[in-house]
Amino acid sequence: MHPRLLKTFLAVARTRNVTRAAAEVNLAQSSVSDQIQALETELGASLFTRSRQGLGLTPAGEALKPYAEELLALADEARAALDATGSETAGSLSIGALETIASARLAGWLADFQAVHPGIDIKLKIAGSGELLRRLGDGEIDVAFCFDRPGAGEPGARFARRVVAAEPLVLIAPPGENRTEVDLAELAEKRFVATETGCVYRVMVDRAFAEAGLGGPKLAVEAGSIDAIAGLVAAGAGLGVVPRLAVVAALHRGEVAELAWPGPVRSAELVMIWRRRRVQPPALKALLAAIGENFEPVRSAGARPRHAASFPS
């Protein structure tokens, strides 16, 4: 079973659609169909059934799926082990992050990291939290930076997780509303701009309201990004509760005002998550060894990494 066929099989199993799978693995639809047919011929079993909901796995497909995932993971580890025999400061590193984190926290840190490790080719990919975890599990990225979802717990046996910063949540209002005190009863009557239900930012807002004893925010608008929230708040659509790093520039420019949140002060944990493997690629090992709390480097330039052994593999 060639890894290429297994990767295509898993893409179809995940998307339940040949067209979406083809886009995911960068192949023509006909090539995806040909690869699935070749795999079925090799195994002597049908792997998919068709229904109104799309392509579903047969019992044979369900049996193959965990082995396909393990085989691809082993192939990835084999490549990492071979890479480890060469230069420890070369290779490629694919990093996924929320847009807010990438622009406000990662950009400067990665520039410093690459200055110390010029042989590492860095790719930065922007996506939402759910998509980042999917890409991480599928091996499309090496490490993800996102906000921890409150109450989500550990990310699972396949992943290692480390908190790298705690970002305070702030209450923002249209410019000119700089007040030192806002009581909970007043907030309960205000309208808010927030992301949609299920988004990690929305979970933060709902939890902040719950811990302050409020039933939940009255929504004026649901917006798809923190930048959109800041813009809508600046235009007077309502108030917002967001990580401060996401709006620090807007605060400095006077586009929005920061109000004191009257309930318990909340912060959002910024975490990095990576897959546990027997052998980590040298580039990823260098990143894990270099990053410290609040994105401070764990080592100084020219020094050996400190605490490198503390990161689980």
Secondary structure, DSSP 8 states (H G I E B T S, - for coil): --HHHHHHHHHHHHHS-HHHHHHHHT--HHHHHHHHHHHHHHHTS--EEEETTEEEE-HHHHHHHHHHHHHHHHHHHHHHHHHTTS-TT-EEEEEEE-HHHIIIIIHHHHHHHHHH-TTEEEEEEE--HHHHHHHHHTTS-SEEEEE--TT-----TTEEEEEEEEEEEEEEESTT---S---HHHHHHSEEEE--TTSHHHHHHHHHHHHTT----EEEEE-SSHHHHHHHHHTTS-BEEEEHHHHHHHHHTTSSEEE--SS---EEEEEEEEE--SS--HHHHHHHHHB-GGG-BSS-TTS--SSGGGS--
